[in-house]
Every structure is written in structure tokens, then in C-alpha cells.
Amino acid sequence: MLRKKECVAMLLAGGQGSRLYALTSNIAKPAVCFGAKYRIIDFPLSNCINSGIDTVGVLTQYQPLVLNEYVGNGQPWDLDRTFGGVHILSPYEAKTDTSWYKGTANAIYQNIRFMKMYDPEYVLILSGDHIYKMDYDKMLEAHKAAKADCTIACMKVPMKEASRFGILNTNPDGSIYEFEEKPKQPKSDLASMGIYIFTASKLFKYLELDEKDPKSEKDFGKNVLPAMLNAGEKMYSYRFEGYWKDVGTISSLWEANMDLLGAVPKFDLRDTERVIHSRSPLAPPAYVKGKVVNSMIANGCDVEGTVINSVIGTNCVIEKGAEVKDCVLMGNTVVKAGAKVNYSIIDEEITIGKNAAVGDVIEKASKIEGKTNGITVLGRGITVSDGATVPAGEIADKNV
């Protein structure tokens, strides 16, 4: 009996994430911690299974070790299937047409054989660096109803930010008549979210054409989508109204963590309607003896100091007399007595020594311009010595 899947998802998770600097020195961007107990990849994987899509190819390339181990057999996301499930797809060597992934389109092209194994009618393309909850099944229904060849998820953005995105110019029925990749003078405020549904036969056709074009940059936004549009294929937009955040920069990652806090958070992970699943490490309950204000504290933490407006990951220790404010601690970190940590992102496995000072108060640090906008960043596994100072906006990936 022939077995097939209606829709297969392909998750692009191989990017270097260079704008996260020290946070991605040793791990892939989708493996970066988020929200005290999650990693970024939890969100698209959970969205897939919550939408009834149980076959996912995860395309890895840069520093894949932690990500590969984390995804494992997919059991936490109910993706440990005998037919389908989650598969790690790394670049491999063959006689022809294989090499390191050259771009988003080339990465998918190199895995056409994987997709064709399941003979899908549709293929969902996802990015591995976004925080959101989305019903892909509703998007797929819209794609079918329009009899589209390609449907692009989009959302409204401020016009002053539109030049940072791929912009869709659409007709009243949602059909796309023009696609502009990061235009200097955008005509519309509808930004592509990097989420696409293709009718599979059309996707395979245009990937093969793109691969044969020596001038192509092998990119969906720059090459494949414009080629389809120019050829007269039916392309539609799909409006998304919920929370969505591209966490590819230090400031956006910090902002997304802060959006989890407050009486009415902008993005509520406590919403149980569509649960975000995670391979969260087993840990004892959090122990809180100090002062905690408007913060999220994961299991296994020992808090005797003060934590204000912060997101604290698994197994962190905040000693008596230490203060953590406006921060993201990703896990397994010790902040020793008397240390003050402000407006910072602190990666995993870090020790901050007694009376050390990391970062500055938000009012001062946020005025600093540059690649971190004043947010201090400590990379994985380093130690800040007793009494040491790490200034606002500093990126430290070695012991201080």
C-alpha cells in the first residue's frame, strides 16, 4: 500500500546567527535558550504538531551538535513516528549536486529526495529563529481554497521598518502582484514572515530551475519567489494577526523575553490552548527565599538574592545579596553574593563572581547605540571574576 503525507514541513535551522554574537559562537541559533525553559526551535516544532503536521525535516549546518542532541528522536513534540516524524538533515557528499548549503533555496533543493519519499501534495517552509504560535493548518486551508501555487504568511509592520523585510504588494483578494526583497522605498507594510506553503510540484519545478541558474543567489526571497511571480504562478498572502518575533539580534531576543513578563504579557506561554513543548531538563522545584518581582523563574533555581523583571532559566543560583534586574539568564548560571547584573543576556554555564558588576541600569544602557543597543552579553561557559566589571553593551566570550 502506497503511503504518503499531505504536507511535509522543512525547517531551516542551519544559519550562523552572527548577529547574536557570543550566544551563537558554539551553537546554532535555533538551539539558543528562550523563556527560562525553552529553546527557539521549540516554537516551530510545536506549531507543526499542533497543526497536525507530523513530518518535519530540520536542515542543520552551522554548529549542529547541541541542536541535534536536543531534537533527538522528537519525542517531546510527539514527533517520534515510525512513518514521518522529525529528521535532522545535514549537508552530505554525493557524486553530484551536493555541498554546503549555499542559501535557503539550495538547502531545500538538496533535500528534494527526502520530501519526495513522502509524496506530499504540499510543502511548508519554516525558519528556525522566530518566536510565535501559529495554526499552519488554517494557512494550508487558505492555500487550498485559493488553489494557490504558493502562499506566503505576512503581517503588518510599521512603514519605517518595512525596508528590513520582504514586502508583499497585493490585490484586494490577497493575490500577490509584486514581491520586493528589503526595498529601500516600500510600497506596502505587509512583511513576509519567511513562512511559505507551496504546492509540492511547483516547488520542485522552481527549485530545479533555480539550481540551474548560475546567476542565482539560491534564495527564496531574492530568486525563487520572484521567478514564480514573473512566470504568472498563483501566489497569495496569508495575514497573521498574532504575536511574532524574529529573534535574530541581541535586542530582539531580549525584548521577546521581556514580552513574557507582566500581568498581561504580550506573548503568554501560560496559554494552554496550543502548548509549546520542550525537552526541558529534569530539575527540582525552584527554591525562592529572596525577593522576586515580575519575573519568570524556571525549575531547579535557588534564589536568595533579588530578581526584578527578569527571565531566569533552569538551575540558576542567585546568592544572598546578589541582584539581577532586567536580565535574561539562560540556565546553569551562578550569580555570587554582592554581584549586580543589569540589562543583560547571560548564556548558559556562567559564573559571575562576588561583587562583580555586569551591565548598567536600563535607563543609561539603552541610550548606547551599536550592535547590542546597550544590552550586555556574556557567552556560554565563561567566568566573571570577583569584583570584575563588564560595561554596558559589552560582548564577552572569554573569561573576564
C-alpha positions, 0 to 999 in steps of 0.5 A: 500500500502506497503511503504518503503525507499531505504536507511535509514541513522543512525547517531551516535551522542551519544559519550562523546567527552572527548577529547574536554574537557570543550566544551563537559562537558554539551553537546554532541559533535555533538551539539558543535558550528562550523563556527560562525553559525553552529553546527557539526551535521549540516554537516551530516544532510545536506549531507543526504538531499542533497543526497536525503536521507530523513530518518535519525535516530540520536542515542543520549546518552551522554548529549542529551538535547541541541542536541535534542532541536536543531534537533527538528522536522528537519525542517531546513534540510527539514527533517520534513516528515510525512513518514521518516524524522529525529528521535532522538533515545535514549537508552530505557528499554525493557524486553530484549536486551536493555541498554546503548549503549555499542559501535557503533555496539550495538547502531545500533543493538538496533535500528534494529526495527526502520530501519526495519519499513522502509524496506530499501534495504540499510543502511548508517552509519554516525558519528556525529563529522566530518566536510565535504560535501559529495554526499552519493548518488554517494557512494550508486551508487558505492555500487550498481554497485559493488553489494557490501555487504558493502562499506566503504568511505576512503581517503588518509592520510599521512603514519605517521598518518595512525596508528590513523585510520582504514586502508583499504588494497585493490585490484586494483578494490577497493575490500577490502582484509584486514581491520586493526583497528589503526595498529601500522605498516600500510600497506596502507594510505587509512583511513576509514572515519567511513562512511559505506553503507551496504546492509540492510540484511547483516547488520542485519545478522552481527549485530545479530551475533555480539550481540551474541558474548560475546567476542565482543567489539560491534564495527564496526571497531574492530568486525563487519567489520572484521567478514564480511571480514573473512566470504568472504562478498563483501566489497569495498572502496569508495575514497573521494577526498574532504575536511574532518575533524574529529573534535574530539580534541581541535586542530582539531576543531580549525584548521577546523575553521581556514580552513574557513578563507582566500581568498581561504579557504580550506573548503568554506561554501560560496559554494552554490552548496550543502548548509549546513543548520542550525537552526541558531538563529534569530539575527540582522545584525552584527554591525562592527565599529572596525577593522576586518581582515580575519575573519568570523563574524556571525549575531547579533555581535557588534564589536568595538574592533579588530578581526584578523583571527578569527571565531566569532559566533552569538551575540558576543560583542567585546568592544572598545579596546578589541582584539581577534586574532586567536580565535574561539568564539562560540556565546553569548560571551562578550569580555570587553574593554582592554581584549586580547584573543589569540589562543583560543576556547571560548564556548558559554555564556562567559564573559571575563572581562576588561583587562583580558588576555586569551591565548598567541600569536600563535607563543609561544602557539603552541610550548606547547605540551599536550592535547590542543597543546597550544590552550586555552579553556574556557567552556560554561557559565563561567566568566573571571574576570577583569584583570584575566589571563588564560595561554596558553593551559589552560582548564577552566570550572569554573569561573576564 
